[in-house]
Amino acid sequence: MKAPLLNPKNWPLQVKVPLMVAAMMVAVATAITDVVLSRLSDGQEQNLASLAGAYLDGISTAVGPNLQRRDIWETYDALDRARDSYQGLRARYAIVVLPDNTVLAASDPEAFPVHSPIPETLRQRFASGSELIIDSKSERAWISRTLAQEGIALGRILAEIDIGDLLRERSQVLLALVAVNAVLTLALAIAGYMVVRHMVQPVSLLARHVEQIRGGAIERIDDREIARHSPEFAGLFRRFNAMADALREREILAQRLADEEKLALLGKLASGMAHEVNNPLGGLMNAVDTLRRHGERADVRETAIGLLDRGLRGIRNVVRATLVTYKGVDQPGHLGAKDVDDLQFLVHHETVRRHLRLDWRNELPADVSADGAAIRQAALNLLLNACVASPIGGVVAFGAEIAGPDLTVTIADQGPGIPDAIRRMMLDSTPVTMPPSGTTGLGVWTAVRLVRRMNGRFEVETAPQGGTNIRILVPLQAGETMNAVA
């Protein structure tokens, strides 16, 4: 697997475009260099052939009469004069060869003695009959001219030429082309980088604002920044600002709906708590009145005191459960079985009003390391929804336990089933920002947000005969899981 930075697909546009420009410049420069060097090489060879032809013409005229007489000294003198006369052509040596391939005279007599056969390597060079042979590796060229009179071959002139200057000129041209092309490529790559950087600057600005939205901060693009860019990007920025305004309005609306739902829920709980407190108050007042009238009797006192004790304990349980759930406990990172059992008092008014039976199963240990306040609030919201969804006289089931690495809370009702929009919201792994459009499931939305905050998840099942089974799974620490199992 390639590292992210080594994969060209992950490179930013500011890098890709200059590299593409550089690559195209290298390709164009290579083609241009090849054409220039090819033309230069052809021109140099033509120029060399012209100089070699003039050189051979002059030698042929000078040595022709001497070759007929086979006059060695005159031929040598003609070759020696020709070496000084053609400065544009750097001949290393020249040889006049007889038809039997022996040397008549040479500009370098020590290397090519008179009447000696010419070297085999030199004879093989001209075996193809070509009059100009170039060897760039050795920086040498060889030329030849056959001398004849009335169709009879008198001999040949062979010469070796130093072409180092021509090749050095070719190398200098190549270096100049490479240097110029490198400078142009670098300059165009830098210019491309600057141009693309300027072009993508609006995209970077837009990406920065989008990232801020993803982080929860909605910020509009400043109007002065919009005025600095082209009409295309200015229009895009204005549409982004419109979207940001719409998102801010949705957030405000969501917060307002959440506040209204919270107030409605608090009103419902306050009404229920008032109902739970008011019911035993009548009996308590009767017990007090009985004590006033017949307090001297022991059996009356015992009965009245028992009634007062049970009534006050019931009121205390309702008040304490409400305070624990909405005010929090001294240790918010802990949850116990008793904390969960207190939820029965908060939904008691709903179960009584709708004649529901509460099937309660709490198997939690005395102390669990978990966000107790969040778990209780989420469970309470779902319990109240289950009570509302269940038919009159139905059953609402509640269960809490440690199952493997998770704290599991199960709530089941006998209602018509959960809407698909709310089911998707509960099962979706993305953060929840708004309740589903057209629904009133703000209680569920609150529960979903709380469970997401604890890195928990939901499992939702609908029974074939009706009813919904919602399971909350909140991960626990490894040590807490082992302790709970033990």
Phi, psi and omega in degrees: 000130182286144174294148183305319183285340180273347179273117182302336180295335182268359180286144177290160182297328179298337179266319183298313185296311177301322178294321177295318177298316179297318180296317179293322177296320178297318179297314179295317180296321178297317179295316180296316179300318180297317180294315182297314181294323178296316178294321178296317179297317178297317179296319179295320179293320178295318179296319178295320179296321179294315179296319179295322178297317179295320179298314180292325177299316181294317179294319181300318180295323184283323187261352183304304181297324181289329179293325178296323181272352184056047180271108186293312187290319178294321178296316178298319181296321179295320179293322181292320178293324181294328180296324179277341185276337185245079182288334180289347181236114185271086179278124180282324174198160175223142185228137171256118187249137177280167180302336180271015178064029171254157185276126172273314178201155181214151177291341175237085186296331182290323178282329182229085182296155179297140179066009176272149177290148178291151180302145183297322180298321179290323179292323180292332180297327183256019180294331181282351180087000180289145181267348179222122180233129183241133176234102184291328181298316181270358181057042181229155173222149181233136180234154180215155177212126177272129178258127181218158178220122182053041175081002181254125180289125179264336182157190180222153173252124177243140180214146175250131186242139175273116181251023180300322180297320180295316180292324177294322176298320178296319178295320179296320177297318179298314179297320179296317179297317180297316181296314180297315180295322179295317179296316179296318179298314180297317181296317180291325177295316178296317179297319177298320179298315181295319181294313181294321178299319178293324182289323183270359178303318176298324179295319178297320178298316179295319179297323179296318179290324177295320178296323176296321177296320179296329178277357176106354181255117180263114182230129178284154174281132184297141180298327178294326176292323179295320183293339183281346188253171183293163182302326181297310180289327178299317177296321178296319179295321179295321177294325176296317179298322177297319178294319179297319177297320180294319178295320179295320177295321178295320179296317178298318179295318179298317179295321180294318178295321179296318178296318179295319178296320179296317178295320179296318180294318178296322177296319179296317180292322178297319178296317178295318180294321177298321178295316181293328179280322185290327182302308181285348183295323179298316178295322180295319179296321177296321180295321179295317179296322178295319179297324180296321186275319187233034183294344182284343181274132184294317182293323178294316179300315182298316180295314182295318180295320177299317178297316178299318182296313181294319180295315180293324177296319178298315178298319180298318181298317180296314181295316182295319179298320179295315180296318181297320184287319188255342176261334182095168181250175181295330180239089185293346181269015182229152180218137179234169181299322182293325178298322180286322180298333180298338181296336179300322182291330183281339178253004184298322181295326178288318180294324178289317183297324183257007178057044181267152174256128182262113178268100190256127177223107183240108182246023179285149174288178184295331184212127179230136177282097180202164178283088186299317182298316181293318180295317180296318182293318178297315181296321180296317179300315181290325177297315179297319178295322179295321178296319180292322184285331184286148178288159179299131182085005181279191182235133172245124183255141179225137177217144177219132182198170172258115180240102181066231182273004187239149165271122187247129175240125183242132179229124182232142177230178179244029182281188183285353181114159184273139178298150182298324182296319180288324177299315179297321179297322181286326183270345180290136182274353181279157179300142181267122181249337181211149172291157180303142182296135178083007179244167177243028185276049179290331175296316176295319180301317177298316179297320180296316179298319180294317180293320177299321180298330179268012182061029179269184181211169181243151167233127184238128179230142176243124182286147180301324181276003179110159181101158183233138177243111181251129180240126176260127179240115181246121182292141178251167174292153183299318180296320180294324179296315180296320179296319181294320179293320179296000000 
